[in-house]
């Protein structure tokens, strides 16, 4: 009898539903010029909601100069690149954008990709495959794209405890000093919102002659001089050999990039399937990203407002003893700790109050640490932040959820323990 593929996956989805981890997606339309207001395609018709979980952290996705740059590029070059860069060549805007991010991070060269995920997959894959006897030293809470890139390279990996320079030092010290070593970590971890001890991690890596690779996806545009990221803010940017960033968060567009030594970037361009065999970033998106990077190099206003709004919400929720995983960054993770309650909380916020905050569950976070990851931004007014905090407080009581002070916990699921 033939295997019933459809029935198999129906059972798998039923299992996810039963666990409370089944994901549903809200159908919305962002309103340019009015975001964080959006249109919710509700079963009862269209209605306006306020979005609190967008990764467009600075509202640059609707910034006039960014929108205008995209319009001009579409009128000039159309909507797509026409193929991979190996086939269609380098659009001039790609070159300008790569020069801009290289200058931003004070690195020799830059290279753009269609997504930030592709950057980690491509770069770590090439490092692990091409460096003879390479060994990775990876923070246990690194992003899935980093872990899968390292796994795909088949290079040896050693996992150090989250944000623990002492453990990293122990692992490096026990390694053959002649082997190529890559220390890989993030500057800000997106689910907990905690910040890596970057100067200490970089110092340990350099002590043992390791190459330092840092994912700054959740900090570029939002931290550091000119938006150059957390490494620059903490004074250790010169110790980071390869810095990965994204245009999809602080810069409000799409795509990822790598900066670092020109020979290493050329090797990635030459050897990485994730670069060679995929579509180049559309010129219009490159133009929009370029306008966003240039604006945020000149303006601190968006960053100031971002951190004010995040700090205000953190203070209000902390005063109400709504448990927060961390208050270290602009990310505000509200710990619920139960998948059913987390979904119920999000549903009530959306259905009754028209406030949208998507529940986060396994495998993005460990079971038992389900949360709302709230992202206040400059486009949320102080009055809106106050009202949202009051609504959460009300619904928290309605659901009889526990109230606790800020809870710094190791809550991100270790993908090393997940079958993929």
N, C-alpha and C positions, 0 to 999 in steps of 0.2 A: 504493500500500500504506500502510495506517495506521501511524502512528508507534507503536512498541512502548514505551510508557512504563515498564512494569514492568522490561523487559529493560535499558532505559537505566539505571535506578537500581540494578539488580543489578550492572551493570558498575562504576558509581561506587563502590558499597560494596566490590566486589572490589578496586578500586584502593586504597581506604583500608586494607583488610586487608593488602594486599601491602606497603604503606608502613610497617606496624607501628603506625599511628595509630588503628586501629579501637578504639572505646571499648566496654568491657563494664561492666555495673553489678551490684554485689553486692546480693543480696536480704537485707536485715537488718531487724530490729525493735529499736528502742531500748527499754531497760528502765528505766522511770521509777523513780527512787530508787536505781538501781544503775549508771546510765551513768557511765563509758564502756563498761560491759559491754553487749553487745547479743546478740540471737539471730540467728545466720546460718542461713538456709534453704539448707543445703548439699545436694548431690546424694545424700549418704549419710544425710541426716536433719538434724534441728536440732542445733546446737551453739553454745556460747557463745564469743564473740570480744571482743577489746578494740579499740575504735575510736580512731584517731589522726588522723583527717582531718575531723572535724566542724567546722563554722563556729559551733557553739554554744560559743564560746570560753570562757565563764565558767560553763557548766553551768546557766544560768538557765532552760533549757527544762524542767527538772525541779524547779526551786526551789519549795518548798511554797507560799509565798505567791503565786507566779505561777500555779501549777496551781489553787489554791483560787480565785483571782480569775476564772479562766476558767470553772470549774465554776459559780460564782455567776452569772456573766453568761449562761451557757447556760440555766440554770434560769429566769432572769428574761426573757431576750430571744430564746432559741432559738439556732440555729447560724449564721444568715446575716443579712446586712443587708437583703436583699430587693430589691436593685437598686443602681444608682448613687446617689450622694448627690443628684443632680439630680432623681431620681425618688422615692427613699425618704426624702430629708431627712437631716439630721444626727443621728445617734444621740448622745445626751448624752455617752457615753464617748469618742466621737471628739473632742468639744470639750474635754473634760478632758485628753485625751492631747495635743492640740495646744497647749493652754496650758502643759502640763508641759514639753514640749520647747522651747518658746519661752523659758520661764524658765530652763531648763537652760543654754541657749546665750546667754542675755542678748540675745535678739532680740525684735523687736516682735511677730511672729506666727509661727505654725506651721501646717503643712498636711500631712495624712497621705494616703498612697497605699497601694494593695494590695501593691505591691512596691517595692523600692529601684530596680530597673531602670526602672519607670514614672516615678519621680521625675526621673531624668536625662533620659529621653526627653521628658517633658513640659516641664520647665523650660527646657532648652537649646533645644528646638524653639520654644517661645514667644519666648524672648529673640532668637533668630536671625530669626524671622519678623516680630516686631512692632517691634523697634528699627530705625529707618530707616538703611540702609547699615551694619548691624552687621557686625563682623568678630570671629571667635573666634581666640584664641591658646591652643592646646591642647598639653599635654604629649604627647610621642609615645607614651607608654605608658598613656595613659588607658584606662579601662574601655570595653568595647564599647558599653555603653548610652550613655555620654557621646558617643562618636564617632558613633554612629548617630543620636542626637538632633540633633547639630550638622549632620550630613549632610542629614537630613530637612528642616531649616529652610531649606536652600539658601543660607544665608549664607556669605560668604567665610571660609575657615579658613586659618590659618597655624600650622605645627607647630614648636614649639620642642623642642630636644634635652632628653632626660629630665633633670629636676631641675637645669636649667641657667639660673639667673637672668640671666647675662650674655647668652646667646643670646636670651632673652625680651626683654631690654632693647633689643637690636639690632633685633629685629623691631618692637617698639612704636615705637621712635624713627623708623623708616622709614615710619610710617603717618600719614596725615592726622590731626592732633590733634583735629579736630572730629568724627570718626567715632565712633559708639558702639563700645566695645571690651569684650570679655568674656575674662578670663583664667581658664581652667578647668584644674584639676589635682586630684589625689588627695592625701590626707595620708599614707596608707600604701598601698603598692602590693602587692596581695594575692599575686601570684605570686613576686615576689622578696623581699617583706617589707622593702623599703627605705622610708625616711621622706623626704618632700619637705622641702627647705629653706624652710619656709613663711614665716618672717619676711622672708627675702630676696626670695622671689617676690612676696609681698604688697607689699613696699616698692617694687619695680620697677613693679608694676601701678598702684599709687597715684600714683607719680611721673608716669605718663602718663595719669592719669584713667580708668583701666579699672575695670570692675566685676569683683569677684573671686568666683568660684564654686568651692567646694571640696567634693569627695566625701569624706566622713569615714566611709564605711561600715565600714572595718576599724579604726576607732579609738574611736568613741563607745561609752561604757560601760567601756572598757578603759584609757583614758588621760585625763589632765587632772583638775582638781578636780570631784568629783561625777560623774566619767565623762563630762565634757563634751567630750572629744576632744583631738586633738593640737594644734589651733590654740590652745586654751586652755592646754595644757601648755607650749607654746612662747611664749606671751605675745602672740599676734597675732590673737586671736579678734575683736577690734574692727575689724581690717582685712579680715575676711571678710564680704562683703556677703550672700552666699547660701550657707548651709551645708546640705548634704544628709547625712542619716544613714539608718541602717536599724535595724529592730528584729530582724532575722533573724540577727544575729551576736552581738555582745556582749550583747544583751538576750534572745536565745534564743527569740524568737517568730517573727513574720512581719510584713512591711510595711515601708514606707519613709516618710520625712518630709522636709520642707523647712522651714527657718527663715530669716527675714530681714524686710525692710521689708514692712509690710502691703499697700501698693499693688501691689508686685510679686507677692506671693502671691495677691492678688485677681485680678490679670491671668492668672496661671497657672490659677487655678480657673475663670476665665471663658473662656479661649481654648484650653486644652490638651485635645486629643482623648483623650490617655491618662488624663486625670482625668474628663472629662465622660462618656465612653462606656464606662466599665468599672465593675464591681461595687465598692462600697465595702468597706473592710476589715470583716470580721464583727465585731460588737460584742464577742464573747468574746475575739477576738484583741487588740482594742484594750484590753480590760480587763486581759488578761495583760501586754501591753506596758507599760501604765501602772503596774502593780504592779512590774514589773521595773525600769523607769526610777526609780521612787520608791525602791526598795530600794537601787539602786546609787548614788543620790545621797547616801544615808546611810551606806553601808558601803564601806570600802576593802579589806576582807578578801579579796574575790574577785580584785580587781586585783593585790594583793600576791602571792597564791598563783599567779596566772597567770604573772606575770613571773618568779617563782622557778622554776616548772616549766620554762618556756621556756628560761631561762638555764641551768638544770641540763642539759637535753638538748643545748643548743648546746655547752656545755663538754665533755660526754662525747663527742659526735661529733667535735668539733674535736680532742680529745686522740687520738682514733683515726684522725685525718686523713681522715675522711669529708668530702668536699667540700660545703660549704654556700655557697649563693649570697650570703647576707647573714646577719648576726647583729644587725641594727638593731632588730628588733621581736619580737613574740611569735610570729610566723610563722617556721617552721623549714623552709626549702626545701633538700632534699637533692638535689644535682645528680648525675644519672646520665649524661645526654648521649646516650642511645641509646634509641629507642622500644622495641625488642625486649627489651633488658636491663632497662629500667624496668618493663615489664610482667612480666617473669620475676621480678624482685625482689619486686614486689608480690604476685605469685601465691605465691611461696614463703613470704613472711611470713604470708599468710592460710592457705594450705593446711597448712603444716607447724607454724606457731607460733601460729596463730589471732590474728594481729595485723593489723588492717585499716588500710592506708594506700593510697588510690587514686592510681594513676599519673596525672600531668599531662602532656599532650602537645599538639601543634599542633591547633587554632589558639590554644589558651590560652597557650602559650609557643612561642617560635621553635623550628624544627627544630634538633636538635642540643643543645637545652638541656632535654630531658625530665627530669622530677624527681618525687620524692615531696614533696608539700607537707604537712608534719606540723604539727599544731596541738595541742600539749600544753595542758592546762587545769587549773584547780583540782581537778577531779574525778579527775585522774591522780595517784596517790600517788608520792612520791619513789622508792619501791621499784619501782613499775611503770615509771617513767622509766628507772631504771638497767637493768632487765631488757630493756626495749625497745632501748636503746642497745647492749647486749651482743648482742642478736639481730641487729640491723642489721650490726654488726661481723662477726658470724659469716657471715651470708649474703653480705656484701660480698666476703669472702675466697673464699667458695664460688664466686661468679660471676666472680672475678678482676677486679673493678672497680678502676680506678685510685684511689689515695689521694693527696689533695692538701690543702693548707691551705685556709682560707676563700677563696672566689673571688668577689669582687664583680664581676659582669658585667652587661652590658646584654642581658638574655636574654628579655624579654617581646616577643612578636611585635607588630609595629606593625600595627594593624588597618587603618591607612591603606593598607597594601600588600596587603590581603586583599580579594578580590572578594566583595562581599555584595549 
